Amino acid sequence: MREITVFGRNYRVVARESEEESAELRDGLLLLETGGKGEDFIMKEFLSGLLYRQLVKIFEGLKRKGGIEIYGNIDFEVVDRIDRNPKRVAKLKGNKIFVKINVVLLPLRVVEYIVAHEMAHLFVKRHTKRFWKIVERLHPDYETSHNLLLQNLPLIEKPLF
């Protein structure tokens, strides 16, 4: 039986052929209808969209919570890899934050830390004391989340599909 972790929770994957393509998380299951496409293709599409929506939600929540004013539009892009560095999970480039799809495996508090970290880079490029103060303002428990991220690096390093 195939399983996948989504935001720190385990789900059993149940796939079936159908004429429609769909995917949903329900009652500990990831239900897939493949519509003639491969199971991995449908799952990757679904998880990418799920992660993207969660990143936007976290970003907006952190802006409000931290009282931070960000000028211009910031968007996210979910990607398979970043800079050929298997340990890199996210990167700010211009007005876009690139996030590795494997981040969907991590608990939500770690995902929130990743977003807070990249948001701090909007203000400070390097990891200075000022940078970490911004991260702490956005995500007060950042040290615990950072350590949890480091513990989960093996999940990040290997390809999800």
C-alpha positions as YAML, in Angstrom:
chain: A
units: angstrom
residues:
- id: 1
  name: MET
  ca: [0.00, 0.00, 0.00]
- id: 2
  name: ARG
  ca: [1.41, 3.38, -0.99]
- id: 3
  name: GLU
  ca: [1.49, 6.24, 1.51]
- id: 4
  name: ILE
  ca: [2.45, 9.90, 1.32]
- id: 5
  name: THR
  ca: [2.96, 12.55, 3.97]
- id: 6
  name: VAL
  ca: [1.17, 15.86, 3.45]
- id: 7
  name: PHE
  ca: [1.96, 18.72, 5.84]
- id: 8
  name: GLY
  ca: [3.25, 16.24, 8.41]
- id: 9
  name: ARG
  ca: [0.26, 13.85, 8.28]
- id: 10
  name: ASN
  ca: [0.32, 10.43, 6.63]
- id: 11
  name: TYR
  ca: [-2.23, 9.55, 3.96]
- id: 12
  name: ARG
  ca: [-2.82, 6.25, 2.21]
- id: 13
  name: VAL
  ca: [-2.96, 6.69, -1.57]
- id: 14
  name: VAL
  ca: [-5.99, 5.18, -3.28]
- id: 15
  name: ALA
  ca: [-6.01, 5.52, -7.06]
- id: 16
  name: ARG
  ca: [-8.49, 4.43, -9.66]
- id: 17
  name: GLU
  ca: [-8.96, 4.84, -13.38]
- id: 18
  name: SER
  ca: [-11.79, 7.10, -14.40]
- id: 19
  name: GLU
  ca: [-12.76, 9.47, -17.16]
- id: 20
  name: GLU
  ca: [-12.20, 12.50, -14.92]
- id: 21
  name: GLU
  ca: [-9.02, 13.68, -13.21]
- id: 22
  name: SER
  ca: [-9.32, 14.58, -9.55]
- id: 23
  name: ALA
  ca: [-7.59, 14.32, -6.22]
- id: 24
  name: GLU
  ca: [-8.65, 15.02, -2.65]
- id: 25
  name: LEU
  ca: [-7.55, 14.42, 0.91]
- id: 26
  name: ARG
  ca: [-10.26, 12.79, 3.03]
- id: 27
  name: ASP
  ca: [-10.29, 10.64, 6.16]
- id: 28
  name: GLY
  ca: [-6.59, 9.74, 6.05]
- id: 29
  name: LEU
  ca: [-6.74, 8.98, 2.33]
- id: 30
  name: LEU
  ca: [-5.42, 10.69, -0.78]
- id: 31
  name: LEU
  ca: [-8.07, 9.75, -3.33]
- id: 32
  name: LEU
  ca: [-6.95, 9.96, -6.96]
- id: 33
  name: GLU
  ca: [-8.92, 9.58, -10.14]
- id: 34
  name: THR
  ca: [-6.36, 9.41, -12.90]
- id: 35
  name: GLY
  ca: [-8.39, 10.19, -16.00]
- id: 36
  name: GLY
  ca: [-6.00, 8.12, -18.09]
- id: 37
  name: LYS
  ca: [-2.95, 9.96, -16.81]
- id: 38
  name: GLY
  ca: [-0.37, 8.47, -14.49]
- id: 39
  name: GLU
  ca: [-0.94, 8.33, -10.76]
- id: 40
  name: ASP
  ca: [2.27, 10.29, -10.08]
- id: 41
  name: PHE
  ca: [1.29, 13.02, -12.57]
- id: 42
  name: ILE
  ca: [-2.10, 13.60, -10.90]
- id: 43
  name: MET
  ca: [-0.59, 13.43, -7.41]
- id: 44
  name: LYS
  ca: [2.18, 15.92, -8.31]
- id: 45
  name: GLU
  ca: [-0.31, 18.34, -9.86]
- id: 46
  name: PHE
  ca: [-2.57, 18.11, -6.81]
- id: 47
  name: LEU
  ca: [0.23, 18.48, -4.25]
- id: 48
  name: SER
  ca: [1.76, 21.42, -6.14]
- id: 49
  name: GLY
  ca: [-1.57, 23.25, -6.12]
- id: 50
  name: LEU
  ca: [-2.18, 22.38, -2.47]
- id: 51
  name: LEU
  ca: [1.27, 23.66, -1.47]
- id: 52
  name: TYR
  ca: [0.88, 26.83, -3.55]
- id: 53
  name: ARG
  ca: [-2.44, 27.70, -1.90]
- id: 54
  name: GLN
  ca: [-1.00, 27.03, 1.56]
- id: 55
  name: LEU
  ca: [2.06, 29.21, 0.85]
- id: 56
  name: VAL
  ca: [-0.13, 32.14, -0.20]
- id: 57
  name: LYS
  ca: [-2.35, 31.69, 2.87]
- id: 58
  name: ILE
  ca: [0.68, 31.60, 5.20]
- id: 59
  name: PHE
  ca: [2.25, 34.62, 3.48]
- id: 60
  name: GLU
  ca: [-0.90, 36.71, 3.90]
- id: 61
  name: GLY
  ca: [-1.29, 35.60, 7.52]
- id: 62
  name: LEU
  ca: [2.33, 36.44, 8.37]
- id: 63
  name: LYS
  ca: [2.00, 39.89, 6.81]
- id: 64
  name: ARG
  ca: [-0.99, 40.63, 9.05]
- id: 65
  name: LYS
  ca: [0.48, 39.00, 12.16]
- id: 66
  name: GLY
  ca: [3.87, 40.68, 11.77]
- id: 67
  name: GLY
  ca: [2.43, 44.05, 10.77]
- id: 68
  name: ILE
  ca: [4.68, 44.05, 7.72]
- id: 69
  name: GLU
  ca: [4.04, 46.24, 4.72]
- id: 70
  name: ILE
  ca: [5.28, 44.70, 1.47]
- id: 71
  name: TYR
  ca: [5.18, 46.81, -1.65]
- id: 72
  name: GLY
  ca: [4.68, 45.14, -4.99]
- id: 73
  name: ASN
  ca: [3.36, 41.68, -5.73]
- id: 74
  name: ILE
  ca: [5.08, 38.63, -4.35]
- id: 75
  name: ASP
  ca: [4.18, 35.27, -5.85]
- id: 76
  name: PHE
  ca: [5.21, 31.68, -5.29]
- id: 77
  name: GLU
  ca: [6.28, 28.99, -7.69]
- id: 78
  name: VAL
  ca: [6.43, 25.32, -6.71]
- id: 79
  name: VAL
  ca: [9.38, 23.61, -8.40]
- id: 80
  name: ASP
  ca: [11.13, 20.23, -8.43]
- id: 81
  name: ARG
  ca: [14.54, 21.63, -7.52]
- id: 82
  name: ILE
  ca: [16.32, 24.88, -6.79]
- id: 83
  name: ASP
  ca: [19.83, 25.68, -8.05]
- id: 84
  name: ARG
  ca: [20.93, 22.05, -8.29]
- id: 85
  name: ASN
  ca: [21.28, 22.13, -4.51]
- id: 86
  name: PRO
  ca: [19.29, 19.18, -3.11]
- id: 87
  name: LYS
  ca: [19.20, 20.75, 0.38]
- id: 88
  name: ARG
  ca: [17.72, 24.08, -0.73]
- id: 89
  name: VAL
  ca: [14.01, 24.28, 0.01]
- id: 90
  name: ALA
  ca: [13.21, 27.85, -1.06]
- id: 91
  name: LYS
  ca: [14.74, 30.89, -2.69]
- id: 92
  name: LEU
  ca: [13.67, 34.47, -3.22]
- id: 93
  name: LYS
  ca: [14.42, 35.72, -6.72]
- id: 94
  name: GLY
  ca: [13.00, 39.07, -7.75]
- id: 95
  name: ASN
  ca: [9.34, 39.15, -6.77]
- id: 96
  name: LYS
  ca: [8.96, 35.38, -6.69]
- id: 97
  name: ILE
  ca: [9.62, 32.85, -3.97]
- id: 98
  name: PHE
  ca: [10.53, 29.46, -5.42]
- id: 99
  name: VAL
  ca: [9.65, 26.54, -3.14]
- id: 100
  name: LYS
  ca: [10.60, 22.92, -3.66]
- id: 101
  name: ILE
  ca: [7.60, 20.61, -3.96]
- id: 102
  name: ASN
  ca: [9.01, 18.35, -1.21]
- id: 103
  name: VAL
  ca: [8.08, 21.08, 1.29]
- id: 104
  name: VAL
  ca: [4.53, 19.68, 1.11]
- id: 105
  name: LEU
  ca: [5.81, 16.75, 3.21]
- id: 106
  name: LEU
  ca: [6.78, 18.97, 6.16]
- id: 107
  name: PRO
  ca: [4.60, 19.98, 9.10]
- id: 108
  name: LEU
  ca: [2.79, 23.30, 8.61]
- id: 109
  name: ARG
  ca: [4.83, 25.08, 11.29]
- id: 110
  name: VAL
  ca: [7.99, 24.30, 9.28]
- id: 111
  name: VAL
  ca: [6.34, 25.57, 6.09]
- id: 112
  name: GLU
  ca: [5.43, 28.76, 7.99]
- id: 113
  name: TYR
  ca: [9.06, 29.12, 9.07]
- id: 114
  name: ILE
  ca: [10.24, 28.72, 5.45]
- id: 115
  name: VAL
  ca: [7.86, 31.47, 4.30]
- id: 116
  name: ALA
  ca: [8.92, 33.74, 7.20]
- id: 117
  name: HIS
  ca: [12.57, 33.13, 6.32]
- id: 118
  name: GLU
  ca: [12.04, 34.09, 2.67]
- id: 119
  name: MET
  ca: [9.92, 37.10, 3.66]
- id: 120
  name: ALA
  ca: [12.80, 38.33, 5.82]
- id: 121
  name: HIS
  ca: [14.98, 38.21, 2.71]
- id: 122
  name: LEU
  ca: [12.68, 40.82, 1.18]
- id: 123
  name: PHE
  ca: [14.17, 43.23, 3.72]
- id: 124
  name: VAL
  ca: [17.64, 41.86, 4.45]
- id: 125
  name: LYS
  ca: [19.68, 39.82, 1.99]
- id: 126
  name: ARG
  ca: [22.14, 38.18, 4.38]
- id: 127
  name: HIS
  ca: [21.54, 36.25, 7.60]
- id: 128
  name: THR
  ca: [22.42, 39.12, 9.93]
- id: 129
  name: LYS
  ca: [21.04, 39.85, 13.41]
- id: 130
  name: ARG
  ca: [18.49, 42.16, 11.80]
- id: 131
  name: PHE
  ca: [17.41, 39.34, 9.46]
- id: 132
  name: TRP
  ca: [16.82, 36.92, 12.36]
- id: 133
  name: LYS
  ca: [14.88, 39.59, 14.29]
- id: 134
  name: ILE
  ca: [12.49, 39.85, 11.32]
- id: 135
  name: VAL
  ca: [12.16, 36.06, 11.15]
- id: 136
  name: GLU
  ca: [11.45, 35.98, 14.90]
- id: 137
  name: ARG
  ca: [8.81, 38.70, 14.56]
- id: 138
  name: LEU
  ca: [7.04, 36.68, 11.87]
- id: 139
  name: HIS
  ca: [7.57, 33.24, 13.42]
- id: 140
  name: PRO
  ca: [8.51, 33.47, 17.14]
- id: 141
  name: ASP
  ca: [9.28, 29.74, 17.43]
- id: 142
  name: TYR
  ca: [11.60, 29.85, 14.41]
- id: 143
  name: GLU
  ca: [14.50, 28.02, 16.12]
- id: 144
  name: THR
  ca: [12.37, 24.93, 16.82]
- id: 145
  name: SER
  ca: [10.95, 24.97, 13.29]
- id: 146
  name: HIS
  ca: [14.43, 25.44, 11.80]
- id: 147
  name: ASN
  ca: [15.71, 22.43, 13.75]
- id: 148
  name: LEU
  ca: [12.72, 20.38, 12.60]
- id: 149
  name: LEU
  ca: [13.52, 21.37, 9.02]
- id: 150
  name: LEU
  ca: [17.12, 20.20, 9.47]
- id: 151
  name: GLN
  ca: [15.89, 16.87, 10.89]
- id: 152
  name: ASN
  ca: [13.70, 16.42, 7.82]
- id: 153
  name: LEU
  ca: [16.36, 17.25, 5.22]
- id: 154
  name: PRO
  ca: [16.42, 13.64, 3.95]
- id: 155
  name: LEU
  ca: [12.79, 14.14, 2.81]
- id: 156
  name: ILE
  ca: [13.81, 17.31, 0.99]
- id: 157
  name: GLU
  ca: [16.92, 15.93, -0.71]
- id: 158
  name: LYS
  ca: [15.38, 13.03, -2.60]
- id: 159
  name: PRO
  ca: [13.00, 13.50, -5.54]
- id: 160
  name: LEU
  ca: [9.34, 13.36, -4.53]
- id: 161
  name: PHE
  ca: [8.38, 11.52, -7.72]
...
